[in-house]
Amino acid sequence: IHKANALHKMSEVIGISKEEMVAFGDGFNDLSMIQYAGLGVAMGNAKDVVKENADFIAKTNDEDGIVEVLEKFVLD
């Protein structure tokens, strides 16, 4: 099971496209989700392979990286 599959199913239920999704992750298990979403975000403490596949690298969780991304890409 990949997290991308869950995003796909969720997109069907709530009626949004993958281009409208933002996915955050830091580990190998998040890789498919980050690649699937319209905006794949690796946290600053993410594994290198996750960062290499992300569209954006945010600050770490301890540095409010999710808030940084929401302000930059969603609320702006």
C-alpha positions in Angstrom: 0.0 0.0 0.0 1.3 3.4 -1.0 0.2 6.7 0.4 -0.3 7.9 -3.2 -3.1 5.4 -3.4 -4.8 7.0 -0.4 -4.5 10.4 -1.9 -6.0 9.2 -5.2 -9.0 7.6 -3.4 -9.4 10.8 -1.2 -9.4 12.9 -4.4 -12.2 11.0 -5.8 -14.3 11.3 -2.6 -13.8 15.0 -2.1 -13.7 15.9 -5.8 -10.3 17.6 -6.2 -7.5 16.9 -8.6 -4.0 15.8 -7.6 -2.7 19.2 -8.9 -4.7 20.8 -6.1 -3.1 18.6 -3.4 -0.2 19.4 -1.1 1.6 16.5 0.5 4.2 16.8 3.3 6.6 14.1 4.3 10.1 13.2 5.6 10.5 9.4 5.2 10.7 6.7 2.6 7.1 5.8 3.2 6.1 9.4 2.1 7.9 9.3 -1.2 5.0 8.1 -3.4 2.7 10.7 -1.9 5.1 13.5 -2.5 5.6 12.4 -6.1 1.8 12.2 -6.6 0.6 15.5 -5.2 0.6 18.7 -7.2 3.0 20.1 -4.6 5.2 17.6 -2.9 6.9 19.0 0.1 9.9 17.5 1.9 10.4 18.6 5.5 13.9 20.0 6.3 14.7 16.9 8.3 13.6 14.5 5.5 15.7 11.8 4.0 17.8 12.9 1.0 15.8 10.8 -1.5 12.6 12.5 -0.3 14.2 15.9 -0.7 15.4 15.0 -4.2 11.9 14.1 -5.3 10.1 17.1 -3.7 8.9 20.2 -5.4 9.8 22.3 -2.3 11.9 21.7 0.8 10.4 23.3 3.9 11.9 24.0 7.3 11.7 21.2 9.8 8.6 20.5 11.9 10.3 22.2 14.9 10.7 25.3 12.7 7.1 25.4 11.6 7.8 24.2 8.1 4.2 23.4 7.4 3.1 26.9 8.3 5.8 28.2 6.0 4.4 26.2 3.1 0.8 27.1 3.8 1.6 30.8 4.0 3.7 30.7 0.8 1.6 28.5 -1.5 -2.0 28.4 0.0 -2.7 31.7 1.7 -0.7 33.9 -0.6 
